[in-house]
Amino acid sequence: MYQDILNSTAHRDCPLPQDPWIMMQQWDHLLFIHRPIQPHVLEEYLPQGLVLDTFNSKAWISIIPFKVSKIRLRKMPLFPFIGSFLQINVRTYVKRNGIKGVYFFSVDENQLLMILGSKVATLPSYYADMSMKRRNGYICVDSERRGKTAGILRARYEPTGEFFHPEKGSLEYWLIERYFLWTYRNGSLYRGVIHHKQWTVKKAAVNMEQSLTTLWPNNFLNSGFLAHYALSQIALIWLIRREMI
């Protein structure tokens, strides 16, 4: 299975790292919610060393809830005592030295052990009470952060139409096919690499309420965005490394 994933690289813009991957995760019921935003609004939030990436002169911000399961380290059995957990990340689209990727504003999770792992990996993580349930044909995600930093997401979504592979050059491909991520902590920039097969997605109908980010105005909560649904994906993850700014 892993070699089949590693051999599937035609959809990537950059080659795989030469060093081996260290972790596998399965992602299920992913919802990609994307909204265009003026570049100058986002640029002030980026750390030194990253350049905002745009599509037709527009920047984008995305909110992505999904389920994580079947976690294992390379050549090791599945992690005990974890099972599955939920995650929501808020991200924008960036470049560094010609490489395209994403920059995380926040990562919410409902598994304390994974929160600790995410913090070690420099991700801006928050612990949240979260659920993902099916109701009357919809998938419903409810999340509320615990602690001093407030943040909620209430989303109800329904996949529509047929599954498709986003075409190279399209906005959907530009938004979804991203294999590098950057984080920033204590004055240092860190880069991670992931790999998986090309996304297969459907469009999605979404109704949501959120306070995870102020960059998504309340008057645009249920209009002016794109949404896509993916059933499942197996992802290989490389060690996050510090980069010189």
C-alpha positions as protocol buffer text, in pm:
chain_id: "A"
residue {
  index: 1
  type: MET
  ca { x: 0 y: 0 z: 0 }
}
residue {
  index: 2
  type: TYR
  ca { x: 269 y: 252 z: 99 }
}
residue {
  index: 3
  type: GLN
  ca { x: 476 y: 194 z: -213 }
}
residue {
  index: 4
  type: ASP
  ca { x: 168 y: 245 z: -428 }
}
residue {
  index: 5
  type: ILE
  ca { x: 116 y: 584 z: -260 }
}
residue {
  index: 6
  type: LEU
  ca { x: 484 y: 675 z: -297 }
}
residue {
  index: 7
  type: ASN
  ca { x: 476 y: 584 z: -667 }
}
residue {
  index: 8
  type: SER
  ca { x: 180 y: 816 z: -728 }
}
residue {
  index: 9
  type: THR
  ca { x: 351 y: 1153 z: -779 }
}
residue {
  index: 10
  type: ALA
  ca { x: 227 y: 1296 z: -1111 }
}
residue {
  index: 11
  type: HIS
  ca { x: -5 y: 1536 z: -927 }
}
residue {
  index: 12
  type: ARG
  ca { x: 279 y: 1689 z: -722 }
}
residue {
  index: 13
  type: ASP
  ca { x: 468 y: 2004 z: -820 }
}
residue {
  index: 14
  type: CYS
  ca { x: 780 y: 1900 z: -626 }
}
residue {
  index: 15
  type: PRO
  ca { x: 954 y: 1562 z: -582 }
}
residue {
  index: 16
  type: LEU
  ca { x: 925 y: 1361 z: -263 }
}
residue {
  index: 17
  type: PRO
  ca { x: 1190 y: 1413 z: 6 }
}
residue {
  index: 18
  type: GLN
  ca { x: 1485 y: 1175 z: -5 }
}
residue {
  index: 19
  type: ASP
  ca { x: 1455 y: 1084 z: 362 }
}
residue {
  index: 20
  type: PRO
  ca { x: 1179 y: 838 z: 467 }
}
residue {
  index: 21
  type: TRP
  ca { x: 836 y: 937 z: 594 }
}
residue {
  index: 22
  type: ILE
  ca { x: 780 y: 889 z: 967 }
}
residue {
  index: 23
  type: MET
  ca { x: 401 y: 870 z: 1020 }
}
residue {
  index: 24
  type: MET
  ca { x: 86 y: 751 z: 846 }
}
residue {
  index: 25
  type: GLN
  ca { x: -265 y: 882 z: 907 }
}
residue {
  index: 26
  type: GLN
  ca { x: -602 y: 808 z: 752 }
}
residue {
  index: 27
  type: TRP
  ca { x: -825 y: 1112 z: 701 }
}
residue {
  index: 28
  type: ASP
  ca { x: -1202 y: 1070 z: 661 }
}
residue {
  index: 29
  type: HIS
  ca { x: -1504 y: 1291 z: 574 }
}
residue {
  index: 30
  type: LEU
  ca { x: -1301 y: 1601 z: 494 }
}
residue {
  index: 31
  type: LEU
  ca { x: -1478 y: 1928 z: 430 }
}
residue {
  index: 32
  type: PHE
  ca { x: -1278 y: 2200 z: 253 }
}
residue {
  index: 33
  type: ILE
  ca { x: -1440 y: 2543 z: 294 }
}
residue {
  index: 34
  type: HIS
  ca { x: -1256 y: 2813 z: 97 }
}
residue {
  index: 35
  type: ARG
  ca { x: -1315 y: 3187 z: 87 }
}
residue {
  index: 36
  type: PRO
  ca { x: -1135 y: 3453 z: -121 }
}
residue {
  index: 37
  type: ILE
  ca { x: -988 y: 3747 z: 65 }
}
residue {
  index: 38
  type: GLN
  ca { x: -794 y: 4056 z: -29 }
}
residue {
  index: 39
  type: PRO
  ca { x: -417 y: 3984 z: -16 }
}
residue {
  index: 40
  type: HIS
  ca { x: -332 y: 4285 z: 199 }
}
residue {
  index: 41
  type: VAL
  ca { x: -562 y: 4154 z: 475 }
}
residue {
  index: 42
  type: LEU
  ca { x: -361 y: 3832 z: 507 }
}
residue {
  index: 43
  type: GLU
  ca { x: -9 y: 3956 z: 442 }
}
residue {
  index: 44
  type: GLU
  ca { x: 31 y: 4116 z: 784 }
}
residue {
  index: 45
  type: TYR
  ca { x: -35 y: 3778 z: 952 }
}
residue {
  index: 46
  type: LEU
  ca { x: 245 y: 3592 z: 772 }
}
residue {
  index: 47
  type: PRO
  ca { x: 583 y: 3541 z: 940 }
}
residue {
  index: 48
  type: GLN
  ca { x: 908 y: 3648 z: 781 }
}
residue {
  index: 49
  type: GLY
  ca { x: 1022 y: 3406 z: 512 }
}
residue {
  index: 50
  type: LEU
  ca { x: 679 y: 3330 z: 364 }
}
residue {
  index: 51
  type: VAL
  ca { x: 512 y: 3499 z: 66 }
}
residue {
  index: 52
  type: LEU
  ca { x: 136 y: 3496 z: 16 }
}
residue {
  index: 53
  type: ASP
  ca { x: 28 y: 3277 z: -275 }
}
residue {
  index: 54
  type: THR
  ca { x: -263 y: 3402 z: -487 }
}
residue {
  index: 55
  type: PHE
  ca { x: -486 y: 3273 z: -766 }
}
residue {
  index: 56
  type: ASN
  ca { x: -589 y: 3537 z: -1021 }
}
residue {
  index: 57
  type: SER
  ca { x: -469 y: 3804 z: -775 }
}
residue {
  index: 58
  type: LYS
  ca { x: -692 y: 3672 z: -493 }
}
residue {
  index: 59
  type: ALA
  ca { x: -573 y: 3523 z: -165 }
}
residue {
  index: 60
  type: TRP
  ca { x: -773 y: 3249 z: 5 }
}
residue {
  index: 61
  type: ILE
  ca { x: -839 y: 3124 z: 357 }
}
residue {
  index: 62
  type: SER
  ca { x: -978 y: 2777 z: 431 }
}
residue {
  index: 63
  type: ILE
  ca { x: -1143 y: 2596 z: 722 }
}
residue {
  index: 64
  type: ILE
  ca { x: -1108 y: 2216 z: 707 }
}
residue {
  index: 65
  type: PRO
  ca { x: -1274 y: 1976 z: 955 }
}
residue {
  index: 66
  type: PHE
  ca { x: -1209 y: 1601 z: 928 }
}
residue {
  index: 67
  type: LYS
  ca { x: -1164 y: 1275 z: 1116 }
}
residue {
  index: 68
  type: VAL
  ca { x: -820 y: 1121 z: 1174 }
}
residue {
  index: 69
  type: SER
  ca { x: -774 y: 746 z: 1230 }
}
residue {
  index: 70
  type: LYS
  ca { x: -534 y: 454 z: 1185 }
}
residue {
  index: 71
  type: ILE
  ca { x: -228 y: 646 z: 1308 }
}
residue {
  index: 72
  type: ARG
  ca { x: 104 y: 467 z: 1304 }
}
residue {
  index: 73
  type: LEU
  ca { x: 472 y: 543 z: 1298 }
}
residue {
  index: 74
  type: ARG
  ca { x: 681 y: 395 z: 1017 }
}
residue {
  index: 75
  type: LYS
  ca { x: 733 y: 18 z: 1063 }
}
residue {
  index: 76
  type: MET
  ca { x: 527 y: 24 z: 1385 }
}
residue {
  index: 77
  type: PRO
  ca { x: 175 y: -99 z: 1468 }
}
residue {
  index: 78
  type: LEU
  ca { x: -121 y: 134 z: 1511 }
}
residue {
  index: 79
  type: PHE
  ca { x: -95 y: 374 z: 1806 }
}
residue {
  index: 80
  type: PRO
  ca { x: -263 y: 221 z: 2114 }
}
residue {
  index: 81
  type: PHE
  ca { x: -520 y: 416 z: 2319 }
}
residue {
  index: 82
  type: ILE
  ca { x: -588 y: 675 z: 2045 }
}
residue {
  index: 83
  type: GLY
  ca { x: -832 y: 518 z: 1799 }
}
residue {
  index: 84
  type: SER
  ca { x: -961 y: 819 z: 1608 }
}
residue {
  index: 85
  type: PHE
  ca { x: -996 y: 1190 z: 1675 }
}
residue {
  index: 86
  type: LEU
  ca { x: -1127 y: 1502 z: 1505 }
}
residue {
  index: 87
  type: GLN
  ca { x: -931 y: 1797 z: 1373 }
}
residue {
  index: 88
  type: ILE
  ca { x: -1009 y: 2138 z: 1227 }
}
residue {
  index: 89
  type: ASN
  ca { x: -738 y: 2347 z: 1065 }
}
residue {
  index: 90
  type: VAL
  ca { x: -755 y: 2706 z: 949 }
}
residue {
  index: 91
  type: ARG
  ca { x: -499 y: 2786 z: 680 }
}
residue {
  index: 92
  type: THR
  ca { x: -395 y: 3017 z: 402 }
}
residue {
  index: 93
  type: TYR
  ca { x: -182 y: 2964 z: 92 }
}
residue {
  index: 94
  type: VAL
  ca { x: 184 y: 3062 z: 77 }
}
residue {
  index: 95
  type: LYS
  ca { x: 511 y: 3019 z: -111 }
}
residue {
  index: 96
  type: ARG
  ca { x: 873 y: 2994 z: -5 }
}
residue {
  index: 97
  type: ASN
  ca { x: 1164 y: 2976 z: -249 }
}
residue {
  index: 98
  type: GLY
  ca { x: 925 y: 2879 z: -527 }
}
residue {
  index: 99
  type: ILE
  ca { x: 760 y: 2597 z: -328 }
}
residue {
  index: 100
  type: LYS
  ca { x: 384 y: 2623 z: -273 }
}
residue {
  index: 101
  type: GLY
  ca { x: 219 y: 2515 z: 49 }
}
residue {
  index: 102
  type: VAL
  ca { x: -2 y: 2625 z: 336 }
}
residue {
  index: 103
  type: TYR
  ca { x: 44 y: 2822 z: 656 }
}
residue {
  index: 104
  type: PHE
  ca { x: -162 y: 2721 z: 960 }
}
residue {
  index: 105
  type: PHE
  ca { x: -334 y: 2983 z: 1172 }
}
residue {
  index: 106
  type: SER
  ca { x: -481 y: 2721 z: 1406 }
}
residue {
  index: 107
  type: VAL
  ca { x: -532 y: 2347 z: 1453 }
}
residue {
  index: 108
  type: ASP
  ca { x: -815 y: 2230 z: 1682 }
}
residue {
  index: 109
  type: GLU
  ca { x: -822 y: 1869 z: 1806 }
}
residue {
  index: 110
  type: ASN
  ca { x: -1023 y: 1670 z: 2060 }
}
residue {
  index: 111
  type: GLN
  ca { x: -751 y: 1423 z: 2168 }
}
residue {
  index: 112
  type: LEU
  ca { x: -513 y: 1546 z: 2439 }
}
residue {
  index: 113
  type: LEU
  ca { x: -231 y: 1312 z: 2340 }
}
residue {
  index: 114
  type: MET
  ca { x: -244 y: 1437 z: 1983 }
}
residue {
  index: 115
  type: ILE
  ca { x: -251 y: 1798 z: 2109 }
}
residue {
  index: 116
  type: LEU
  ca { x: 80 y: 1730 z: 2282 }
}
residue {
  index: 117
  type: GLY
  ca { x: 220 y: 1575 z: 1965 }
}
residue {
  index: 118
  type: SER
  ca { x: 100 y: 1867 z: 1755 }
}
residue {
  index: 119
  type: LYS
  ca { x: 262 y: 2118 z: 1990 }
}
residue {
  index: 120
  type: VAL
  ca { x: 592 y: 1925 z: 1970 }
}
residue {
  index: 121
  type: ALA
  ca { x: 554 y: 1949 z: 1592 }
}
residue {
  index: 122
  type: THR
  ca { x: 515 y: 2330 z: 1630 }
}
residue {
  index: 123
  type: LEU
  ca { x: 150 y: 2335 z: 1520 }
}
residue {
  index: 124
  type: PRO
  ca { x: -68 y: 2613 z: 1674 }
}
residue {
  index: 125
  type: SER
  ca { x: -294 y: 2363 z: 1851 }
}
residue {
  index: 126
  type: TYR
  ca { x: -606 y: 2403 z: 2066 }
}
residue {
  index: 127
  type: TYR
  ca { x: -800 y: 2147 z: 2266 }
}
residue {
  index: 128
  type: ALA
  ca { x: -1170 y: 2141 z: 2179 }
}
residue {
  index: 129
  type: ASP
  ca { x: -1486 y: 1946 z: 2251 }
}
residue {
  index: 130
  type: MET
  ca { x: -1579 y: 1814 z: 1907 }
}
residue {
  index: 131
  type: SER
  ca { x: -1825 y: 1577 z: 1744 }
}
residue {
  index: 132
  type: MET
  ca { x: -1898 y: 1458 z: 1392 }
}
residue {
  index: 133
  type: LYS
  ca { x: -2234 y: 1292 z: 1335 }
}
residue {
  index: 134
  type: ARG
  ca { x: -2470 y: 1206 z: 1049 }
}
residue {
  index: 135
  type: ARG
  ca { x: -2816 y: 1362 z: 1077 }
}
residue {
  index: 136
  type: ASN
  ca { x: -3086 y: 1334 z: 812 }
}
residue {
  index: 137
  type: GLY
  ca { x: -2835 y: 1281 z: 533 }
}
residue {
  index: 138
  type: TYR
  ca { x: -2602 y: 1560 z: 648 }
}
residue {
  index: 139
  type: ILE
  ca { x: -2264 y: 1542 z: 822 }
}
residue {
  index: 140
  type: CYS
  ca { x: -2266 y: 1772 z: 1125 }
}
residue {
  index: 141
  type: VAL
  ca { x: -1953 y: 1900 z: 1298 }
}
residue {
  index: 142
  type: ASP
  ca { x: -1976 y: 2077 z: 1632 }
}
residue {
  index: 143
  type: SER
  ca { x: -1662 y: 2213 z: 1798 }
}
residue {
  index: 144
  type: GLU
  ca { x: -1594 y: 2447 z: 2090 }
}
residue {
  index: 145
  type: ARG
  ca { x: -1250 y: 2522 z: 2230 }
}
residue {
  index: 146
  type: ARG
  ca { x: -1173 y: 2464 z: 2594 }
}
residue {
  index: 147
  type: GLY
  ca { x: -960 y: 2710 z: 2787 }
}
residue {
  index: 148
  type: LYS
  ca { x: -909 y: 3085 z: 2758 }
}
residue {
  index: 149
  type: THR
  ca { x: -900 y: 3109 z: 2377 }
}
residue {
  index: 150
  type: ALA
  ca { x: -1253 y: 3099 z: 2240 }
}
residue {
  index: 151
  type: GLY
  ca { x: -1340 y: 2940 z: 1909 }
}
residue {
  index: 152
  type: ILE
  ca { x: -1638 y: 2748 z: 1772 }
}
residue {
  index: 153
  type: LEU
  ca { x: -1739 y: 2578 z: 1450 }
}
residue {
  index: 154
  type: ARG
  ca { x: -2089 y: 2454 z: 1377 }
}
residue {
  index: 155
  type: ALA
  ca { x: -2105 y: 2310 z: 1028 }
}
residue {
  index: 156
  type: ARG
  ca { x: -2365 y: 2103 z: 848 }
}
residue {
  index: 157
  type: TYR
  ca { x: -2265 y: 1977 z: 506 }
}
residue {
  index: 158
  type: GLU
  ca { x: -2389 y: 1751 z: 229 }
}
residue {
  index: 159
  type: PRO
  ca { x: -2179 y: 1620 z: -61 }
}
residue {
  index: 160
  type: THR
  ca { x: -2339 y: 1692 z: -399 }
}
residue {
  index: 161
  type: GLY
  ca { x: -2283 y: 1570 z: -754 }
}
residue {
  index: 162
  type: GLU
  ca { x: -2020 y: 1325 z: -869 }
}
residue {
  index: 163
  type: PHE
  ca { x: -1665 y: 1265 z: -748 }
}
residue {
  index: 164
  type: PHE
  ca { x: -1391 y: 1418 z: -964 }
}
residue {
  index: 165
  type: HIS
  ca { x: -1017 y: 1487 z: -971 }
}
residue {
  index: 166
  type: PRO
  ca { x: -944 y: 1861 z: -978 }
}
residue {
  index: 167
  type: GLU
  ca { x: -761 y: 1946 z: -1301 }
}
residue {
  index: 168
  type: LYS
  ca { x: -416 y: 2103 z: -1297 }
}
residue {
  index: 169
  type: GLY
  ca { x: -447 y: 2476 z: -1348 }
}
residue {
  index: 170
  type: SER
  ca { x: -794 y: 2495 z: -1192 }
}
residue {
  index: 171
  type: LEU
  ca { x: -878 y: 2683 z: -872 }
}
residue {
  index: 172
  type: GLU
  ca { x: -983 y: 2356 z: -706 }
}
residue {
  index: 173
  type: TYR
  ca { x: -644 y: 2200 z: -780 }
}
residue {
  index: 174
  type: TRP
  ca { x: -462 y: 2512 z: -657 }
}
residue {
  index: 175
  type: LEU
  ca { x: -654 y: 2504 z: -328 }
}
residue {
  index: 176
  type: ILE
  ca { x: -654 y: 2133 z: -252 }
}
residue {
  index: 177
  type: GLU
  ca { x: -334 y: 1979 z: -390 }
}
residue {
  index: 178
  type: ARG
  ca { x: -87 y: 2117 z: -132 }
}
residue {
  index: 179
  type: TYR
  ca { x: 198 y: 1905 z: 5 }
}
residue {
  index: 180
  type: PHE
  ca { x: 409 y: 2147 z: 211 }
}
residue {
  index: 181
  type: LEU
  ca { x: 314 y: 2322 z: 533 }
}
residue {
  index: 182
  type: TRP
  ca { x: 479 y: 2590 z: 741 }
}
residue {
  index: 183
  type: THR
  ca { x: 442 y: 2688 z: 1104 }
}
residue {
  index: 184
  type: TYR
  ca { x: 606 y: 2964 z: 1308 }
}
residue {
  index: 185
  type: ARG
  ca { x: 706 y: 2951 z: 1673 }
}
residue {
  index: 186
  type: ASN
  ca { x: 940 y: 3156 z: 1892 }
}
residue {
  index: 187
  type: GLY
  ca { x: 1091 y: 3342 z: 1599 }
}
residue {
  index: 188
  type: SER
  ca { x: 1160 y: 3027 z: 1395 }
}
residue {
  index: 189
  type: LEU
  ca { x: 1001 y: 2895 z: 1077 }
}
residue {
  index: 190
  type: TYR
  ca { x: 933 y: 2521 z: 1039 }
}
residue {
  index: 191
  type: ARG
  ca { x: 844 y: 2319 z: 730 }
}
residue {
  index: 192
  type: GLY
  ca { x: 661 y: 1990 z: 705 }
}
residue {
  index: 193
  type: VAL
  ca { x: 601 y: 1764 z: 404 }
}
residue {
  index: 194
  type: ILE
  ca { x: 311 y: 1528 z: 339 }
}
residue {
  index: 195
  type: HIS
  ca { x: 219 y: 1300 z: 52 }
}
residue {
  index: 196
  type: HIS
  ca { x: -88 y: 1112 z: -62 }
}
residue {
  index: 197
  type: LYS
  ca { x: -263 y: 1019 z: -382 }
}
residue {
  index: 198
  type: GLN
  ca { x: -444 y: 1287 z: -579 }
}
residue {
  index: 199
  type: TRP
  ca { x: -761 y: 1411 z: -416 }
}
residue {
  index: 200
  type: THR
  ca { x: -1098 y: 1282 z: -532 }
}
residue {
  index: 201
  type: VAL
  ca { x: -1368 y: 1528 z: -426 }
}
residue {
  index: 202
  type: LYS
  ca { x: -1729 y: 1629 z: -464 }
}
residue {
  index: 203
  type: LYS
  ca { x: -1878 y: 1972 z: -432 }
}
residue {
  index: 204
  type: ALA
  ca { x: -2058 y: 2032 z: -103 }
}
residue {
  index: 205
  type: ALA
  ca { x: -2351 y: 2234 z: 26 }
}
residue {
  index: 206
  type: VAL
  ca { x: -2260 y: 2390 z: 362 }
}
residue {
  index: 207
  type: ASN
  ca { x: -2424 y: 2591 z: 637 }
}
residue {
  index: 208
  type: MET
  ca { x: -2193 y: 2704 z: 916 }
}
residue {
  index: 209
  type: GLU
  ca { x: -2125 y: 2928 z: 1212 }
}
residue {
  index: 210
  type: GLN
  ca { x: -1767 y: 2994 z: 1319 }
}
residue {
  index: 211
  type: SER
  ca { x: -1543 y: 3205 z: 1542 }
}
residue {
  index: 212
  type: LEU
  ca { x: -1214 y: 3023 z: 1481 }
}
residue {
  index: 213
  type: THR
  ca { x: -1082 y: 3318 z: 1281 }
}
residue {
  index: 214
  type: THR
  ca { x: -1178 y: 3684 z: 1250 }
}
residue {
  index: 215
  type: LEU
  ca { x: -1049 y: 3679 z: 892 }
}
residue {
  index: 216
  type: TRP
  ca { x: -1380 y: 3523 z: 783 }
}
residue {
  index: 217
  type: PRO
  ca { x: -1643 y: 3795 z: 842 }
}
residue {
  index: 218
  type: ASN
  ca { x: -1979 y: 3690 z: 984 }
}
residue {
  index: 219
  type: ASN
  ca { x: -2165 y: 3840 z: 687 }
}
residue {
  index: 220
  type: PHE
  ca { x: -1985 y: 3588 z: 463 }
}
residue {
  index: 221
  type: LEU
  ca { x: -2053 y: 3281 z: 675 }
}
residue {
  index: 222
  type: ASN
  ca { x: -2293 y: 3114 z: 434 }
}
residue {
  index: 223
  type: SER
  ca { x: -2217 y: 3280 z: 102 }
}
residue {
  index: 224
  type: GLY
  ca { x: -1921 y: 3373 z: -113 }
}
residue {
  index: 225
  type: PHE
  ca { x: -1722 y: 3055 z: -58 }
}
residue {
  index: 226
  type: LEU
  ca { x: -1639 y: 2725 z: -228 }
}
residue {
  index: 227
  type: ALA
  ca { x: -1680 y: 2389 z: -55 }
}
residue {
  index: 228
  type: HIS
  ca { x: -1558 y: 2040 z: -139 }
}
residue {
  index: 229
  type: TYR
  ca { x: -1596 y: 1701 z: 28 }
}
residue {
  index: 230
  type: ALA
  ca { x: -1353 y: 1409 z: 25 }
}
residue {
  index: 231
  type: LEU
  ca { x: -1448 y: 1067 z: 157 }
}
residue {
  index: 232
  type: SER
  ca { x: -1105 y: 940 z: 265 }
}
residue {
  index: 233
  type: GLN
  ca { x: -730 y: 972 z: 214 }
}
residue {
  index: 234
  type: ILE
  ca { x: -421 y: 793 z: 348 }
}
residue {
  index: 235
  type: ALA
  ca { x: -142 y: 1042 z: 412 }
}
residue {
  index: 236
  type: LEU
  ca { x: 229 y: 992 z: 471 }
}
residue {
  index: 237
  type: ILE
  ca { x: 399 y: 1255 z: 687 }
}
residue {
  index: 238
  type: TRP
  ca { x: 764 y: 1357 z: 711 }
}
residue {
  index: 239
  type: LEU
  ca { x: 947 y: 1506 z: 1009 }
}
residue {
  index: 240
  type: ILE
  ca { x: 894 y: 1880 z: 1053 }
}
residue {
  index: 241
  type: ARG
  ca { x: 1223 y: 2065 z: 1024 }
}
residue {
  index: 242
  type: ARG
  ca { x: 1338 y: 2413 z: 1118 }
}
residue {
  index: 243
  type: GLU
  ca { x: 1430 y: 2642 z: 828 }
}
residue {
  index: 244
  type: MET
  ca { x: 1668 y: 2934 z: 818 }
}
residue {
  index: 245
  type: ILE
  ca { x: 1489 y: 3265 z: 763 }
}
